[in-house]
Amino acid sequence: MDDFNVDLQRKIRDHSARVAILGLGYVGLPLATIFAESGYNVVGVEPDEHKVESIRKGESYIQDVPSEQLASLVRTGKLRATSDFSVLADADAVSICVPTPLRKTGDPDLSFILVATDEMAKYIHRGVVVVLESTTYPGTTREILLPKLAEASGLEVGRDFFLAFSPERVDPGRKDWTTYNTPKVIGGITPSCTKVASLWYEQALETVVPVSSAESAEMAKLLENTFRMINIGLVNEMAIMCDRLGLDVWEVIDAAATKPFGYMKFTPGPGLGGHCIPIDPLYLSWKLRALNYTARFIDLASEINTGMPRYVVGKIQDALNDQAKPIKGSQILVIGAAYKPDVDDMRESPALDIIGLLRQKGAEVLYHDPFIQRIQHDDWYLESVPDVLVSAGDVDCVVIVTDHSSYDYADILKHAQLIVDTRNALGDAGRSNPLVVRL
Ligand SMILES: NC(=O)c1ccc[n+]([C@@H]2O[C@H](COP(=O)([O-])OP(=O)(O)OC[C@H]3O[C@@H](n4cnc5c(N)ncnc54)[C@H](O)[C@@H]3O)[C@@H](O)[C@H]2O)c1
């Protein structure tokens, strides 16, 4: 084994390795915190000066990272943040956690990965391990990162430096499964890359699951998220079919879920949201299109899921119609704007589409969300209404889009003139109630 490899492994084991995390968002900040907690000196490299400043002040902007914990790590010098990429020259272990969104055309936008890799390429040196965490299509680590890092440096992967992919599985807001105890899949470009990257992650995380290649690790993440997206698409279509059949989809789902084997419960909703489930499978279908293959399940589920906000607006329209009211001019209060309960993240949230569609039809839309104070989207801007208005009952229709646990649903039900409940937040109280329309 080469000296620097022995040296890197020693530094990883005795925690003297200097860790750098590129991108301190929902994924990068918790990861940086965990490495710092485990004893490494960690520097986060983040182009957003506001985030860097927050970290310097010990103020967390990510719900899952408490400010007290962050402040203590910053105070003791274990964690710091900078926008200066030159710190990568001194890093022994680097994790890349930058965004992987879609372009307006629906194709993968790898620009953040490209910029981060170019920065890494400027400072790559012998004996460094680099791990990509951003969700992406199979082949990205080998086809995009490897040539840039190897050509810039003239170094050989698996011998002079180490490169791997490890998908992030964080579920924001979740307390039982965290970045620390959720098993972490790691696949390297070469077996020694897998070995070194696994050794590093094992120091800070409970379980590491090595796989034979970076591509397997990239694909495993896409299987997980595609599985979820397709099952949500299936159950959303079940809701539409049950509606046509005059059946209560929630009762049907609960009945099916009593089967102790061979069934996994998914629930319908107003549409997909978040940075992962609506987006990641499209990375896979894009890659397959380039290979002349159509990922049919993904296309179909995507079509059903993206149609859900419009379906919900149809339900609102019908419900108002039954009360002899048009959407145009009606006051409609949307409850919950985040993409899922008890988080402050509204990326890709179906609430955005629902509010936009209702506004297009001339409704006067108000919204309330305890986590999101204001929304600027497309050509509209709204501020969350005061808490007292949530159950004031003086709007034409209340639409429950996100079932945050802090809401008093019984109180909302007591005062509302009409409710469209897209999450079954009212439970049995909403069943057979003429003022409640459920998905
Ligand atoms: N949020 C989740 O729940 C989640 C879960 C699993 C996987 N992922 C994946 O992890 C990746 C990161 O997602 P996220 O939610 O943390 O995104 P995010 O937008 O919250 O954070 C990304 C950060 O990277 C920074 N950044 C942008 N360009 C950079 C660059 N060139 N160098 C360094 N930093 C840069 C951004 O300013 C931002 O702070 C994505 O690929 C996403 O699909 C996210």
The ligand as an SDF file (V2000), in Angstrom:
LIG
                    3D

 44 48  0  0  0  0  0  0  0  0999 V2000
  -33.2180   17.3710    1.2510 N   0  0  0  0  0  0  0  0  0  0  0  0
  -33.3600   16.0780    1.3430 C   0  0  0  0  0  0  0  0  0  0  0  0
  -34.2060   15.5980    2.0770 O   0  0  0  0  0  0  0  0  0  0  0  0
  -32.4680   15.1270    0.5570 C   0  0  0  0  0  0  0  0  0  0  0  0
  -32.5140   13.7650    0.8810 C   0  0  0  0  0  0  0  0  0  0  0  0
  -31.7010   12.8810    0.2010 C   0  0  0  0  0  0  0  0  0  0  0  0
  -30.8740   13.3610   -0.8220 C   0  0  0  0  0  0  0  0  0  0  0  0
  -30.8600   14.6890   -1.1510 N   0  0  0  0  0  0  0  0  0  0  0  0
  -29.9640   15.1060   -2.2090 C   0  0  0  0  0  0  0  0  0  0  0  0
  -28.8440   15.7770   -1.6440 O   0  0  0  0  0  0  0  0  0  0  0  0
  -28.4040   16.8360   -2.4930 C   0  0  0  0  0  0  0  0  0  0  0  0
  -28.3990   18.1460   -1.7260 C   0  0  0  0  0  0  0  0  0  0  0  0
  -29.7350   18.4290   -1.3540 O   0  0  0  0  0  0  0  0  0  0  0  0
  -30.1000   19.4850   -0.2360 P   0  0  0  0  0  0  0  0  0  0  0  0
  -31.5310   19.2540    0.1010 O   0  0  0  0  0  0  0  0  0  0  0  0
  -29.0860   19.4760    0.8560 O   0  0  0  0  0  0  0  0  0  0  0  0
  -29.9490   20.8460   -1.0660 O   0  0  0  0  0  0  0  0  0  0  0  0
  -29.8450   22.3330   -0.4690 P   0  0  0  0  0  0  0  0  0  0  0  0
  -30.2320   23.2340   -1.5670 O   0  0  0  0  0  0  0  0  0  0  0  0
  -30.5520   22.4060    0.8360 O   0  0  0  0  0  0  0  0  0  0  0  0
  -28.2950   22.4900   -0.1480 O   0  0  0  0  0  0  0  0  0  0  0  0
  -27.3040   22.5140   -1.1230 C   0  0  0  0  0  0  0  0  0  0  0  0
  -26.2870   23.5890   -0.7450 C   0  0  0  0  0  0  0  0  0  0  0  0
  -25.2230   23.5500   -1.6840 O   0  0  0  0  0  0  0  0  0  0  0  0
  -24.7910   24.8900   -1.8910 C   0  0  0  0  0  0  0  0  0  0  0  0
  -24.0350   24.9520   -3.1380 N   0  0  0  0  0  0  0  0  0  0  0  0
  -24.4670   25.2370   -4.3850 C   0  0  0  0  0  0  0  0  0  0  0  0
  -23.4480   25.1810   -5.2480 N   0  0  0  0  0  0  0  0  0  0  0  0
  -22.3410   24.8560   -4.5440 C   0  0  0  0  0  0  0  0  0  0  0  0
  -20.9930   24.6450   -4.8690 C   0  0  0  0  0  0  0  0  0  0  0  0
  -20.5480   24.7480   -6.1210 N   0  0  0  0  0  0  0  0  0  0  0  0
  -20.1300   24.3210   -3.9000 N   0  0  0  0  0  0  0  0  0  0  0  0
  -20.5400   24.2110   -2.6130 C   0  0  0  0  0  0  0  0  0  0  0  0
  -21.8290   24.3780   -2.2430 N   0  0  0  0  0  0  0  0  0  0  0  0
  -22.7120   24.6980   -3.2030 C   0  0  0  0  0  0  0  0  0  0  0  0
  -26.0840   25.6790   -1.8960 C   0  0  0  0  0  0  0  0  0  0  0  0
  -25.8440   27.0610   -1.6490 O   0  0  0  0  0  0  0  0  0  0  0  0
  -26.8550   24.9880   -0.7600 C   0  0  0  0  0  0  0  0  0  0  0  0
  -26.6130   25.6010    0.4860 O   0  0  0  0  0  0  0  0  0  0  0  0
  -29.3370   16.8100   -3.6850 C   0  0  0  0  0  0  0  0  0  0  0  0
  -28.7570   16.0540   -4.7030 O   0  0  0  0  0  0  0  0  0  0  0  0
  -30.5650   16.1070   -3.1700 C   0  0  0  0  0  0  0  0  0  0  0  0
  -31.2820   15.4540   -4.1910 O   0  0  0  0  0  0  0  0  0  0  0  0
  -31.6320   15.5780   -0.4580 C   0  0  0  0  0  0  0  0  0  0  0  0
  1  2  1  0
  2  3  2  0
  2  4  1  0
  4  5  1  0
  4 44  2  0
  5  6  2  0
  6  7  1  0
  7  8  2  0
  8  9  1  0
  8 44  1  0
  9 10  1  0
  9 42  1  0
 10 11  1  0
 11 12  1  0
 11 40  1  0
 12 13  1  0
 13 14  1  0
 14 15  2  0
 14 16  1  0
 14 17  1  0
 17 18  1  0
 18 19  2  0
 18 20  1  0
 18 21  1  0
 21 22  1  0
 22 23  1  0
 23 24  1  0
 23 38  1  0
 24 25  1  0
 25 26  1  0
 25 36  1  0
 26 27  1  0
 26 35  1  0
 27 28  2  0
 28 29  1  0
 29 30  1  0
 29 35  2  0
 30 31  1  0
 30 32  2  0
 32 33  1  0
 33 34  2  0
 34 35  1  0
 36 37  1  0
 36 38  1  0
 38 39  1  0
 40 41  1  0
 40 42  1  0
 42 43  1  0
M  CHG  2   8   1  16  -1
M  END
$$$$
